[in-house]
Amino acid sequence: MIFNCLIAGIGGQGIVLASKLLAAAAMNQGFEVRTTETIGMAQRGGSVVSHIRMGTQVFSPLIPKGKADIIIGFDPTEAVRQLSYLSQKGSLITYDGAADMMEYIETSIPGGVIISGESLKEKYSRMLNVALLGAATQSGIFPFDEKALLDVISEMPRYREENIEAFEIGKKLYHG
Amino acid sequence: MSKKLLMGNEAIAFGALRAGVSVVTGYPGTPSSEILDTVAKNNDGSVYVEWSVNEKAALEVAAGAAYAGARVLVTMKQVGLNASSDPLMCLNYIGVKGGMVIVVADDPGPISSQTEQDTRHFAKYAKLSLFDPSTPEEAYTMIADAFEHSEKYGQPVLFRPTTRVCHSCASIDILDDLPKKQAEGFIKDEKWVIFPRLSYNNHIKIQEDLLKMREDFSNYDKNLLTGSGKKGIAVGGVSYSYTLEALESLDINHKLLKVTTFPFPDKLALEFLTGLDEVLVVEELDPVIEEDLVRLCGLHNLNVKIKGQNTRNTPIAGEFTPESVEAAICKFFEEEIGESRNLKNTPNSSFLTPNSKAPPEIPGRAPSLCIGCPHRASFSAVKNATQGISAVYTGDIGCYTLGNTLGMVDTCLCMGAGITIAQGLHRIEPDTVHFAFIGDSTFFHSGITGIVNAVYNQSDIIVVILDNSTTAMTGGQPHPGTGVTMMGNVTEKIDIGNVVEALNITKLFRVDPFKAREARQAVTDAMALKGVRVIIFESPCIML
């Protein structure tokens, strides 16, 4: 078994932390985990992509194209940019953004879901990463349940309560 | 034993701590910077850690400590090795007492570097051994092997991870610390003084040692030989993981050789070559394993076809991916795949197929200076003051290289080169105003000599120092101008203005770039003068 998750967004959105939380949850479930992301010059306001792979045995840190089970987009344009990684049966969950990209996702990707909510623009804007993880758990395709992820979030040293709230908000927004 | 998710660079740091390292020096550079940061964060006080002023200083400080018998680690990116090649090339002739591991991170792509140079060549050139980990977990234990090897031969050792090892995370079994040896101290001896006669004698010893190392590495447990058949794959570095990924979906008889060390493990490789018709070599950057295999085939009169970069069977530039490696392997096994049709995974499993609806055009998102970055204000001041004037802007290495998007970087070569290139340009076009931009950390790294050169040789340039009080691009490391060290001590803050004034420049201007009118006036005033003029734009990085 191998499960591949790709997170796409822009530098400074908390993508690295989101991938660490997913990796920690997977490790707690006994999976072997590999992740990799862009750091450095490319990070300055550029596209940031994180690959998270978990399974009984994982070789490459990079997900092969067409093998991502889910793409979590912090921005729909960035999610669509990585579409060649998505498997045919894969899910795509993204925060809102450019209208043409959202329309494309909604009309052309069977597993595509847009997450949008005022609270994510205001009170929980800094916890967008955790909210999107909450939403992604509702797709039901992770090899662990939402509690595994919530346990890891509950161990965060800072903004623990707010992050748990953001996680719950994300879950609700998934269902519309 | 516990399991931890560690980034490759963290694994290298923890591996070095486990191996009893006492001194760690380096200069920041992607993708290597987190190694030294991690040692500093996890230091119980028993390890001396410093960001040195540049890679040459880092290597020499560490060499001194190794002369005294301590285990030392030096960290840098591949181009940093160019800046420290003088001590590196000599150090092998002198040797070390304590284990010395020089971590040099290569950057296939390149993702954030000027070159795609391959440090494995540097190891050959400097006649040094090199360890090349393929995963973070391998790097974690390999560091201890590298220290042991260094002490066995009394030679520094290079350790070369690439970006995908440095910046990928893996679940790693954390092992107990190894017993730490006390440094014996420096013992005076003629052997520490390099002279032609000593170099000649030591050159002979180095060549003999290199042969012994080939033997050692043929028995090294991280060099692997598996499988059987008429076709073989030889692989090094992160490509090993892409190769395993590709081979998993094929069911084809093959031999596999994984090489993690140089000098090349000849005996093991000969065992691999024996009985083969064809070999595919999968390695990023340069065809190093490939050419060693060709050498062995020539030496031993073996009729084995070696395919790789030289035969254009694998990409000759850029970062490898699971896809590019899979494509090369599928082509190599074309006949076998054709016969058995045992490709378990169809290559067209992607969501995007020729039949699916194409997405809207995706705008590019190139990296750029942060909103609110003081460099934007500095560039704007110079741009406005030079409207309608013939001006050339030489750039340097740092966040401010991204000033190219503002039309404010006409040249960029290597650390410190902007100031000296401006001098050369001005010799040919004296009617043009030449501005040389440099950051604060780069100024200390290798900018000062350029200004000395300009003053001494009566050059006519304007040096613009963008002082944002940190080494921003690599994550905010301290430098001599910040007044703090990696040991957490408050230290003498070296004032850039005082340094340049002591060099007898024509005039110094210090200004906050966000005071737009004053900033522009300083540029105008500087242009009215001749000689070496220096403007320091002082405003802290917004990430601080």
Interface residues (C-beta under 8 A of the other chain):
Chain A: I10 G11 K20 A23 A24 M27 E32 V33 R34 T35 T36 E37 T38 I39 G40 M41 A42 Q43 R44 G45 G46 S47 F59 S60 P61 L62 I63 P64 K65 G66 K67 T77 E78 V80 R81 L83 S84 Y85 L86 S87 Q88 G90 D100 M101 Y104 T107 S108 I109
Chain B: K3 L5 T30 P31 I111 S112 R164 H167 S168 C169 A170 S171 V238 S241 Y242 L244 E245 E248 T321 P322 E323 E326 P347 N348 S349 S350 F351 L352 T353 S356 K357 P359 P360 I362 P363 R365 A366 P367 S368 L369 C370 C399 T401 L402 M473 T474
